[in-house]
Amino acid sequence: MKPSHSFFENRACKYFPCHKGLEDFNCLFCFCPMYHMQNCLGSPEYMEVKGKKLKVCTNCTFPHQPKHYEAIMNKLKNEI
């Protein structure tokens, strides 16, 4: 895909790809903007650390799939 307002791929990043299995990898949301949301659109896992629930997104590729850009933007707009 060509870089645009909704897609960016950084192959020079030392962590690229940070998740495996995607053909087109969108780095635009390198840090997931839905991380703070309890009901995010992705598929996080949770673990307990020192009595606190910790969100683990290691296996979630939702924000890195180009087709999800609009859904993420709509979710963010609705959270305001």
LUMSEKOL-346516 format. One record per residue (C-alpha): x, y, z; residue in three letters. Coordinates in steps of 0.001 Angstrom, whole numbers, plus 500000, padded with zeros to 6 digits. Layout:
<u X | v Y | w Z | res Ala>
...
end
This chain:
<u 500000 | v 500000 | w 500000 | res Met>
<u 501063 | v 503568 | w 499420 | res Lys>
<u 501692 | v 505800 | w 502453 | res Pro>
<u 498738 | v 508074 | w 503197 | res Ser>
<u 496900 | v 509652 | w 506133 | res His>
<u 495599 | v 506190 | w 507056 | res Ser>
<u 498583 | v 503976 | w 506289 | res Phe>
<u 502278 | v 504047 | w 507125 | res Phe>
<u 504780 | v 501189 | w 507134 | res Glu>
<u 508199 | v 501614 | w 508750 | res Asn>
<u 510374 | v 498718 | w 507614 | res Arg>
<u 513444 | v 500504 | w 509049 | res Ala>
<u 512115 | v 500085 | w 512604 | res Cys>
<u 514202 | v 497611 | w 514589 | res Lys>
<u 510960 | v 495992 | w 515822 | res Tyr>
<u 509354 | v 495603 | w 512384 | res Phe>
<u 507205 | v 493646 | w 512225 | res Pro>
<u 506209 | v 493669 | w 515876 | res Cys>
<u 503430 | v 491174 | w 515096 | res His>
<u 503673 | v 488297 | w 512628 | res Lys>
<u 501240 | v 487182 | w 509939 | res Gly>
<u 500161 | v 490393 | w 508203 | res Leu>
<u 500892 | v 491109 | w 504551 | res Glu>
<u 500181 | v 494865 | w 504726 | res Asp>
<u 501394 | v 496112 | w 508100 | res Phe>
<u 500174 | v 499517 | w 509256 | res Asn>
<u 502624 | v 501144 | w 511677 | res Cys>
<u 500445 | v 504251 | w 512021 | res Leu>
<u 499126 | v 503002 | w 515360 | res Phe>
<u 502450 | v 501729 | w 516674 | res Cys>
<u 501145 | v 502499 | w 520142 | res Phe>
<u 497520 | v 501442 | w 520091 | res Cys>
<u 495221 | v 504418 | w 520748 | res Pro>
<u 492674 | v 501995 | w 522241 | res Met>
<u 495041 | v 500554 | w 524862 | res Tyr>
<u 493414 | v 502581 | w 527633 | res His>
<u 489898 | v 501386 | w 526676 | res Met>
<u 488339 | v 498491 | w 528501 | res Gln>
<u 486212 | v 497628 | w 525445 | res Asn>
<u 488710 | v 498121 | w 522652 | res Cys>
<u 488080 | v 496650 | w 519198 | res Leu>
<u 491050 | v 494293 | w 519339 | res Gly>
<u 491587 | v 490991 | w 521086 | res Ser>
<u 493741 | v 491670 | w 524142 | res Pro>
<u 494529 | v 489176 | w 526828 | res Glu>
<u 494781 | v 489991 | w 530516 | res Tyr>
<u 497162 | v 488868 | w 533207 | res Met>
<u 497510 | v 489683 | w 536865 | res Glu>
<u 500703 | v 491302 | w 538080 | res Val>
<u 501105 | v 492156 | w 541752 | res Lys>
<u 497346 | v 492098 | w 542239 | res Gly>
<u 496596 | v 494356 | w 539273 | res Lys>
<u 494965 | v 493407 | w 535984 | res Lys>
<u 497335 | v 494134 | w 533066 | res Leu>
<u 496209 | v 494365 | w 529444 | res Lys>
<u 498495 | v 492372 | w 527131 | res Val>
<u 498215 | v 493106 | w 523410 | res Cys>
<u 501109 | v 490977 | w 522177 | res Thr>
<u 498880 | v 488781 | w 520004 | res Asn>
<u 496514 | v 491531 | w 518830 | res Cys>
<u 497001 | v 492768 | w 515261 | res Thr>
<u 493768 | v 494778 | w 514958 | res Phe>
<u 495340 | v 498287 | w 514842 | res Pro>
<u 497973 | v 497125 | w 512345 | res His>
<u 495477 | v 495934 | w 509733 | res Gln>
<u 494895 | v 498746 | w 507201 | res Pro>
<u 491218 | v 497852 | w 506806 | res Lys>
<u 490565 | v 498803 | w 510464 | res His>
<u 491609 | v 502462 | w 510231 | res Tyr>
<u 488038 | v 503787 | w 509948 | res Glu>
<u 486735 | v 501582 | w 512762 | res Ala>
<u 489505 | v 502792 | w 515077 | res Ile>
<u 488862 | v 506438 | w 514210 | res Met>
<u 485123 | v 506005 | w 514819 | res Asn>
<u 485780 | v 504307 | w 518167 | res Lys>
<u 488052 | v 507171 | w 519231 | res Leu>
<u 485464 | v 509785 | w 518177 | res Lys>
<u 482751 | v 508024 | w 520173 | res Asn>
<u 484913 | v 507855 | w 523307 | res Glu>
<u 485179 | v 511640 | w 523604 | res Ile>
end
